[in-house]
Amino acid sequence: MKKLYLLMAILCLCIAAVGCGSQGAQAAPTLAVNAEGEATITPDMGYVTYVVETESSTAKGTQQLNRKKSDAIEGALLKLGIEEGDIATVDYSLWPDYTYSGSTRRLRAYVCRNTVTVAVKDLNLLGDVMDTAIADNSCRIQSTEFTVKDPAAASAEALKAAVKNARTEAEAMAAASGKVLGDVVMVSDSQIKDSSVVYDSYLEAEALLSDKNAGISTGDIRFCATVSVVYKLK
């Protein structure tokens, strides 16, 4: 019995200690803010996507013709100084095309389409790359995009700006509440995006190409970042 009473006494003391601790240690007040930041950078490279489309009476024939035209364009691009690793097929398709007369279906031709993207690391070559891609009437420009070689650096700058803006907003909110901003409890990024310029139609690409002698205006790319930061309040 003495052991039982002793055990009950110890248990009561533990419960009392926990109760006192929960009353005395109140959670410190915090302030959570969301903020945005951005970094602006001039594009230093581009991507040109072109389509080689051929037709023939046989599937094999149109593929062979497409390969011949595609190889000719690639060879011309290599002579411009484009590296072989910067030329890549991103889509390849082959299908039969039919004509219809009432309920009668007739094979018109087999169509082969090879979609190729070229990474242009020297923007001075962009116009020449486009010119080379559409030299053959069976080819067309699908899209042209301006971007940067090192997006990580621009993303980091945008994040720094976002964190700085978050602190400015938090300090104003804390002061308005009669508090002083303390240490950071938590910080996280929720979104990073860029505004790469993409010309996604044949007419836009044609207009860009026709203006190459006057100089291609790439504009600037904005990298935007959003962060969430939690601060202690004193």
NULUM-529974 format. One record per residue (C-alpha): residue number from 1; x, y, z. Coordinates in Angstrom, 1 decimal. Layout:
BEGIN
+------+--------+--------+--------+
! resi !      u !      v !      w !
+------+--------+--------+--------+
!  NUM !      X !      Y !      Z !
...
+------+--------+--------+--------+
//
This chain:
BEGIN
+------+--------+--------+--------+
! resi !      u !      v !      w !
+------+--------+--------+--------+
!    1 !    0.0 !    0.0 !    0.0 !
!    2 !    2.8 !    2.4 !    0.8 !
!    3 !    4.3 !    1.8 !   -2.6 !
!    4 !    0.9 !    2.6 !   -4.2 !
!    5 !    0.5 !    5.8 !   -2.2 !
!    6 !    4.0 !    6.9 !   -3.2 !
!    7 !    3.3 !    6.2 !   -6.9 !
!    8 !    0.1 !    8.2 !   -6.8 !
!    9 !    1.9 !   11.1 !   -5.1 !
!   10 !    4.5 !   11.1 !   -7.8 !
!   11 !    1.9 !   11.0 !  -10.5 !
!   12 !    0.0 !   14.0 !   -9.0 !
!   13 !    3.3 !   16.0 !   -8.8 !
!   14 !    3.9 !   15.3 !  -12.5 !
!   15 !    0.5 !   16.4 !  -13.5 !
!   16 !    0.8 !   19.6 !  -11.5 !
!   17 !    4.2 !   20.3 !  -13.1 !
!   18 !    2.8 !   19.9 !  -16.6 !
!   19 !   -0.1 !   22.2 !  -15.8 !
!   20 !    2.1 !   24.9 !  -14.4 !
!   21 !    4.4 !   24.6 !  -17.5 !
!   22 !    1.5 !   25.0 !  -20.0 !
!   23 !    0.2 !   28.1 !  -18.2 !
!   24 !    3.6 !   29.8 !  -17.9 !
!   25 !    5.1 !   29.1 !  -21.4 !
!   26 !    2.7 !   31.0 !  -23.8 !
!   27 !    3.5 !   30.8 !  -27.5 !
!   28 !    5.3 !   33.9 !  -28.7 !
!   29 !    3.2 !   36.1 !  -31.2 !
!   30 !    4.2 !   35.8 !  -34.8 !
!   31 !    3.4 !   37.7 !  -38.0 !
!   32 !    3.1 !   36.0 !  -41.4 !
!   33 !    3.4 !   37.9 !  -44.7 !
!   34 !    3.4 !   37.0 !  -48.4 !
!   35 !    5.4 !   39.2 !  -50.8 !
!   36 !    6.6 !   39.3 !  -54.4 !
!   37 !    9.9 !   40.3 !  -56.0 !
!   38 !   11.2 !   40.4 !  -59.5 !
!   39 !   14.4 !   40.6 !  -61.5 !
!   40 !   14.7 !   41.9 !  -65.1 !
!   41 !   17.2 !   40.5 !  -67.4 !
!   42 !   17.9 !   40.9 !  -71.2 !
!   43 !   17.6 !   37.6 !  -73.2 !
!   44 !   20.9 !   36.2 !  -74.3 !
!   45 !   19.7 !   33.2 !  -76.3 !
!   46 !   16.7 !   31.9 !  -78.2 !
!   47 !   14.9 !   28.8 !  -79.5 !
!   48 !   13.6 !   28.5 !  -83.0 !
!   49 !   11.1 !   25.6 !  -83.7 !
!   50 !   10.5 !   24.8 !  -87.3 !
!   51 !    8.4 !   22.1 !  -89.1 !
!   52 !    9.5 !   20.0 !  -92.1 !
!   53 !    6.4 !   18.5 !  -93.8 !
!   54 !    6.5 !   16.2 !  -96.8 !
!   55 !    4.0 !   14.2 !  -98.8 !
!   56 !    4.3 !   11.1 ! -101.0 !
!   57 !    2.2 !    8.2 ! -102.3 !
!   58 !    3.9 !    5.8 !  -99.9 !
!   59 !    4.8 !    6.0 !  -96.2 !
!   60 !    8.4 !    5.0 !  -96.8 !
!   61 !    8.7 !    7.6 !  -99.6 !
!   62 !    7.5 !   10.5 !  -97.6 !
!   63 !    9.8 !    9.6 !  -94.7 !
!   64 !   12.8 !    9.4 !  -97.0 !
!   65 !   11.9 !   12.7 !  -98.5 !
!   66 !   11.4 !   14.3 !  -95.1 !
!   67 !   14.8 !   12.9 !  -93.9 !
!   68 !   16.5 !   14.4 !  -97.0 !
!   69 !   15.0 !   17.8 !  -96.4 !
!   70 !   15.7 !   17.7 !  -92.7 !
!   71 !   19.3 !   16.6 !  -93.2 !
!   72 !   19.8 !   19.5 !  -95.6 !
!   73 !   18.5 !   22.1 !  -93.2 !
!   74 !   20.6 !   20.6 !  -90.3 !
!   75 !   23.7 !   20.7 !  -92.5 !
!   76 !   23.1 !   24.3 !  -93.3 !
!   77 !   22.6 !   25.1 !  -89.6 !
!   78 !   25.9 !   23.4 !  -88.7 !
!   79 !   27.6 !   25.6 !  -91.3 !
!   80 !   26.2 !   28.7 !  -89.5 !
!   81 !   27.9 !   27.6 !  -86.3 !
!   82 !   25.0 !   25.9 !  -84.6 !
!   83 !   26.2 !   22.9 !  -82.6 !
!   84 !   24.8 !   19.5 !  -83.4 !
!   85 !   23.6 !   19.0 !  -79.8 !
!   86 !   21.5 !   22.1 !  -80.1 !
!   87 !   19.4 !   20.7 !  -82.9 !
!   88 !   16.7 !   18.3 !  -81.7 !
!   89 !   13.5 !   16.7 !  -83.0 !
!   90 !   10.7 !   17.4 !  -80.5 !
!   91 !    7.9 !   15.7 !  -82.5 !
!   92 !    7.6 !   13.3 !  -85.4 !
!   93 !    4.4 !   12.1 !  -87.0 !
!   94 !    3.3 !   10.1 !  -90.0 !
!   95 !   -0.2 !    9.6 !  -91.2 !
!   96 !   -2.3 !    8.8 !  -94.3 !
!   97 !   -4.4 !   11.7 !  -95.7 !
!   98 !   -7.7 !   10.8 !  -97.4 !
!   99 !  -10.2 !   12.5 !  -99.7 !
!  100 !  -13.9 !   11.8 !  -99.5 !
!  101 !  -16.5 !   11.7 ! -102.3 !
!  102 !  -19.8 !   10.7 ! -100.7 !
!  103 !  -19.2 !    7.4 !  -99.0 !
!  104 !  -16.0 !    6.7 ! -101.0 !
!  105 !  -12.7 !    7.3 !  -99.3 !
!  106 !   -9.5 !    7.6 ! -101.4 !
!  107 !   -5.9 !    7.8 ! -100.2 !
!  108 !   -4.5 !   11.2 ! -101.3 !
!  109 !   -1.0 !   10.9 !  -99.8 !
!  110 !    1.1 !    9.9 !  -96.8 !
!  111 !    2.2 !   12.9 !  -94.8 !
!  112 !    5.3 !   13.1 !  -92.6 !
!  113 !    5.9 !   15.9 !  -90.2 !
!  114 !    9.2 !   16.5 !  -88.4 !
!  115 !    9.2 !   19.3 !  -85.7 !
!  116 !   12.7 !   20.5 !  -84.8 !
!  117 !   13.9 !   22.9 !  -82.1 !
!  118 !   17.2 !   24.8 !  -82.4 !
!  119 !   18.9 !   26.4 !  -79.4 !
!  120 !   20.4 !   29.6 !  -80.7 !
!  121 !   23.1 !   30.6 !  -78.2 !
!  122 !   24.2 !   33.6 !  -80.2 !
!  123 !   21.2 !   35.9 !  -80.9 !
!  124 !   23.1 !   37.4 !  -83.9 !
!  125 !   22.4 !   34.1 !  -85.7 !
!  126 !   18.7 !   34.1 !  -85.0 !
!  127 !   17.6 !   35.6 !  -88.3 !
!  128 !   20.0 !   33.4 !  -90.3 !
!  129 !   18.6 !   30.3 !  -88.5 !
!  130 !   15.0 !   31.3 !  -89.3 !
!  131 !   16.0 !   32.1 !  -92.9 !
!  132 !   17.7 !   28.7 !  -93.2 !
!  133 !   14.7 !   26.8 !  -91.8 !
!  134 !   12.2 !   28.3 !  -94.2 !
!  135 !   14.4 !   28.3 !  -97.3 !
!  136 !   12.5 !   25.2 !  -98.5 !
!  137 !    8.8 !   25.9 !  -99.2 !
!  138 !    7.8 !   22.7 !  -97.4 !
!  139 !    9.1 !   24.1 !  -94.1 !
!  140 !    7.7 !   26.7 !  -91.8 !
!  141 !    8.5 !   28.4 !  -88.5 !
!  142 !    6.3 !   27.2 !  -85.7 !
!  143 !    7.6 !   29.4 !  -82.9 !
!  144 !   10.5 !   31.6 !  -81.7 !
!  145 !   11.3 !   32.1 !  -78.1 !
!  146 !   13.8 !   34.4 !  -76.3 !
!  147 !   15.2 !   33.3 !  -72.9 !
!  148 !   18.4 !   33.3 !  -70.8 !
!  149 !   21.2 !   30.8 !  -70.5 !
!  150 !   21.4 !   31.0 !  -66.7 !
!  151 !   17.8 !   31.4 !  -65.3 !
!  152 !   19.0 !   30.3 !  -61.8 !
!  153 !   20.9 !   33.6 !  -61.3 !
!  154 !   17.8 !   35.6 !  -62.3 !
!  155 !   15.6 !   33.4 !  -60.1 !
!  156 !   17.9 !   34.0 !  -57.1 !
!  157 !   17.7 !   37.8 !  -57.6 !
!  158 !   13.9 !   37.6 !  -57.7 !
!  159 !   13.9 !   35.6 !  -54.5 !
!  160 !   16.2 !   38.1 !  -52.8 !
!  161 !   13.9 !   41.0 !  -53.8 !
!  162 !   10.8 !   39.1 !  -52.6 !
!  163 !   12.4 !   38.4 !  -49.1 !
!  164 !   13.4 !   42.1 !  -48.9 !
!  165 !    9.9 !   43.2 !  -49.7 !
!  166 !    8.5 !   40.8 !  -47.2 !
!  167 !   10.6 !   42.3 !  -44.4 !
!  168 !    9.6 !   45.9 !  -45.4 !
!  169 !    5.9 !   44.9 !  -45.3 !
!  170 !    6.3 !   43.0 !  -42.0 !
!  171 !    8.1 !   46.0 !  -40.3 !
!  172 !    5.3 !   48.3 !  -41.3 !
!  173 !    2.6 !   45.9 !  -40.0 !
!  174 !    4.5 !   45.3 !  -36.8 !
!  175 !    4.9 !   49.0 !  -36.2 !
!  176 !    1.2 !   49.6 !  -36.8 !
!  177 !    0.4 !   47.0 !  -34.2 !
!  178 !    2.8 !   48.5 !  -31.6 !
!  179 !    5.2 !   45.6 !  -31.9 !
!  180 !    8.8 !   45.2 !  -33.0 !
!  181 !    9.8 !   42.7 !  -35.7 !
!  182 !   11.9 !   39.8 !  -34.4 !
!  183 !   13.7 !   36.9 !  -36.0 !
!  184 !   12.5 !   34.9 !  -38.9 !
!  185 !   10.7 !   31.7 !  -37.9 !
!  186 !   10.1 !   30.3 !  -41.3 !
!  187 !   10.5 !   31.3 !  -45.0 !
!  188 !    9.3 !   29.4 !  -48.1 !
!  189 !    9.0 !   30.2 !  -51.8 !
!  190 !    5.7 !   29.3 !  -53.4 !
!  191 !    6.2 !   30.3 !  -57.0 !
!  192 !    8.9 !   31.4 !  -59.4 !
!  193 !    8.1 !   32.1 !  -63.0 !
!  194 !    9.5 !   33.9 !  -66.0 !
!  195 !    8.0 !   35.9 !  -68.8 !
!  196 !   10.0 !   34.5 !  -71.7 !
!  197 !    8.9 !   36.1 !  -75.0 !
!  198 !    7.4 !   33.5 !  -77.4 !
!  199 !    6.3 !   34.2 !  -81.0 !
!  200 !    3.9 !   31.3 !  -81.6 !
!  201 !    2.5 !   32.0 !  -85.0 !
!  202 !    3.9 !   31.8 !  -88.5 !
!  203 !    3.0 !   35.5 !  -89.2 !
!  204 !    4.8 !   36.8 !  -86.1 !
!  205 !    7.9 !   34.8 !  -87.0 !
!  206 !    7.8 !   36.1 !  -90.5 !
!  207 !    7.5 !   39.7 !  -89.3 !
!  208 !   10.4 !   39.1 !  -87.0 !
!  209 !   12.5 !   37.6 !  -89.8 !
!  210 !   11.7 !   40.5 !  -92.2 !
!  211 !   13.0 !   43.0 !  -89.6 !
!  212 !   16.3 !   41.2 !  -88.9 !
!  213 !   18.3 !   43.8 !  -90.9 !
!  214 !   16.9 !   46.5 !  -88.7 !
!  215 !   17.8 !   44.6 !  -85.6 !
!  216 !   15.6 !   42.2 !  -83.6 !
!  217 !   14.1 !   43.7 !  -80.4 !
!  218 !   13.9 !   40.9 !  -77.8 !
!  219 !   12.6 !   42.9 !  -74.9 !
!  220 !   13.4 !   42.0 !  -71.3 !
!  221 !   12.4 !   38.9 !  -69.4 !
!  222 !   11.0 !   39.3 !  -65.9 !
!  223 !   11.6 !   36.6 !  -63.3 !
!  224 !    8.9 !   36.8 !  -60.6 !
!  225 !    9.1 !   35.1 !  -57.2 !
!  226 !    6.6 !   34.8 !  -54.3 !
!  227 !    7.6 !   34.0 !  -50.8 !
!  228 !    5.9 !   33.4 !  -47.4 !
!  229 !    7.8 !   34.6 !  -44.3 !
!  230 !    6.9 !   34.2 !  -40.6 !
!  231 !    8.5 !   36.5 !  -38.1 !
!  232 !    8.5 !   36.7 !  -34.3 !
!  233 !    7.0 !   39.8 !  -32.7 !
!  234 !    8.4 !   41.5 !  -29.6 !
+------+--------+--------+--------+
//
